Amino acid sequence: MDSSQHGYAVIDLETTGLRPSWHDRVIEVAVVLLDPLGRITGEWSTLVNPQRDLGPQHIHGISAADVRHAPGFKDIAGALTELLRGRVPVAHNLRFDLGFLHDEYARAGTPIPDLSPFGICTMTEAIRFLPAAPRTLAGCCAVADISLDNHHDALIDARAAAALLRHYLRLSHPTSPWTACLTAAAGLAWPVIPRSAATPVRRGASGERDNHFLARLLDRLPRASDTVRADPYFALLDQVLLDHHISATEADMLIALAARLDLSRADALRLHHDYLNALAHAAKADGVVTPAERHELDLVAALLGLPPAAVEQALAAAAPPQHPAVGGFRLQPGDLVVFTGDMAGGRELWEERARQAGYAAHSNVTKRVRLLVAADPDTMSGKARKARAYDIPIVTPDAFARMSAAADR
């Protein structure tokens, strides 16, 4: 075996929850490579698309907008295997990370050998090398004087665990307590898993690639206005703008629809002005544009990529809009509402709020459901996938709270 593959592979995972048996999945993996003396020889990390909701996002800080661009575990299994083959696996709470790794490989149809007999847990080893330290990664790093910023980023945590391992190796010098582990790892037979062409994705990917959706439309000659194309585009805008937010997934939906309707960037911009004009006409129909209505017009204009002056122009227009009224979605008493994701206060609290507002909290998405409330509107949960297939609007909890409050007035 190539000696460059001898040494340690320090692993850290971020997951949707605590147990694979609860259908939790890996959503970020990082590996820091060290040679037998503890010197860093490389590192690698990527987000992983679990095709489900992301669990406690307030802990790991990973957005669905980023993860939707990421490869699935099966797509990275080959690259990850190349990093782990021949090396001693190391992690802070090794049992946790190995449990998820074995589960993900099994899901991908490529089970790997049991790595636990010769793996190193920097948390367990702290009993020997840092007896006064708390067992958490942050606690051990503090006692060992190791920097740990942005905890719960897999690569940052893997670097910290690697620094802990180097600290342990220095304390045990000139001998190493893990020589036998290195020998066992070097001789372990791994399955052959072809490396795919999947590209690793880091946090912040959505911010780097997702410009305003107007800028991503083709810049070609506009076509003459026609209702056949305007109506479906307006209907999708109604759904997308319901929560005063255009998620990354919704931006992709608008771009895809514009492509199917053969809309140029100029066509879409014209339709955005028409949409704003229709909202302005509805706002001033009773002779008074309230501060709340003006705020919504300003917000919609910004979301649609229109300048602030567009609102003044829309309010000043005397003629009625060319297209039918927009913004007609309203929840009615008894409507079915479904919730998904890890929400502040717990999902049960939000379901109770729905019942108090006169709606029916439902457990699953069917064609009869009127609204899906998601902790992250870009979620890839099964409920969200069904909602998108059925053209059911997806809104944030804050937006649902505003809708419920408006219905009470």
Disulfide bonds with the S-S distance in Angstrom:
none
